[in-house]
Amino acid sequence: MASRLLFVLACLALRASCQPANITVTIAYGGDFEGFWSFPLLAWTAKLAWERESPLIPAPPAARAGLAVDLVLEDLRGESKTAVDFATRHFVGSRFDEDMPKVSAVVCCHRSSNTVAVASLGTLMQGVQITDLSTAIDRSNPLPYYSNFPTLTNTTATFPYLFRTVPGTQSTGERCRLLRGLVEAIGAERVVFINPAIGAGKTQQRFQVLCLSAQNITVDTIDLPPLIGNQDEPSDDLIEKWEQHLSRAKGSDTLMTAFFPYLDNPSSWEPFLALPPSIGLTSPNTTWVFPPQFITVMPSLPDLSDYIGSLVIAHDERSTMWRDFTDFWSTLTPDDFPTEAQTWLRGLAALLDVDDVDGLFDKGVDPDVFLGASGRAFDSVTAVLLAAAHIRTTAREASRQPQLHGETMRDTLQQIRFKGLSGDVAFTETNDRVGLPSGEVLAIAETGEDGMVRMSSVGRFDGGGRVGVDSHDLDVLKGVWVGERDIDDLNMSASVTTGASPSPTNAASSTNSSDSEPDVSALQADPEKKGLLPPNG
């Protein structure tokens, strides 16, 4: 009997040794959450989806069992010092303080200047950082190019622990076709690119000028003096300099002109928008085209009543899983969220014009007002959880203690592939997000009979084809007034601007502009400008 008992105990011990030990993965998420309420809320929803074994996260019950989630949420309020303190506490503290859990990843930050400071610290401490980039400064670059660090072009080598969850962009040729088609649709005889003198905007400007170099139009550039150092918003002196530079852009009132502004800092938009009307750059023969960044940097847009016929380009990042996500969201209650999140729930309810926080979870309510951009917060947490589950399984098989942080976490994240709320999630060897955005929407604002201003879609790029988009998708931009313009004027050109084949009515006129590849050899051959162009695909 005794020998049999010993045999059973030995078997149980052997079986136990094969079971992965219970372990907690710690994730710290810091961002500028005021107005961007949905970002931390969707990050927390990923934790709930993991714990409740939702199919939104592709992990079997065995992978979830024994893997707990400790998600720390902190509003950094856009302050650089707060962001650095946050990162120091988690990167340095978790490495040297034995009483503090080791952080698997820090998800941070919304402001590019804060992101680069945290990335520097993360590199020093070998701590993984995932930037959700709700205010992405340049979707076209493989990795961020920061205006505060004008000589920094190779961020992969500088920040090997920094991951981006913003989806990749179209190929070089595809992006040129979109730009050329849009310029043709507007009927522009002159194009003016307005960008900061350094940084991501300047990089984008060089590319855009090359795209239009072979077109029979006039292309001008206006370089605005950038914010200096850790300046959070433009000073009065800087705004005055902007006005002087913009005054040089005034041309013939009879020449149809398209302005393409791009600003690195979210706080720059409102003071900037007050300048063109005051110096005569918003006449009926002008069209202003605002980039996707214009939507994602602010929870609500400023008054555009002086910008007749303005266009807004938006990125729709909602994957085919979005409906399943909203179904899961409707099963939640405010009590499922931590104390600090109650303020964000109230803010989101006000943003969505919902009577109370309980109404946020009514069937059919979509908590994201940024066309799926905050799905990246959900996907960031999911990526770390899947990587942690993989590390834990591998460590069990190798009979070693799991290391859910540092170099092991970085190397594992580079191998993770899954379908997320913002599309397919996978990272390149440079830690950049693989894949296209789910869609690109070209929209124009119009005034309805009820006096409300709504954004009406005139085209959508969706994996290379054109699909229809309901105008309610962009109702989040209500309150914007851009005057009158016939939406039908752009319907014919939507197929050109969204990447599909030109329509028969304009195919002949767009052959050269849409199908030819730009000559980018000038940039590629210049060693001082290497890394400025995005990779094909």
Order of alpha helices (4+ residues) and beta strands (2+ residues): alpha-beta-alpha-alpha-beta-alpha-alpha-beta-alpha-beta-alpha-beta-alpha-beta-alpha-beta-alpha-beta-alpha-alpha-beta-alpha-beta-alpha-alpha-alpha-alpha-beta-beta-beta-beta-beta-alpha-alpha-alpha-alpha
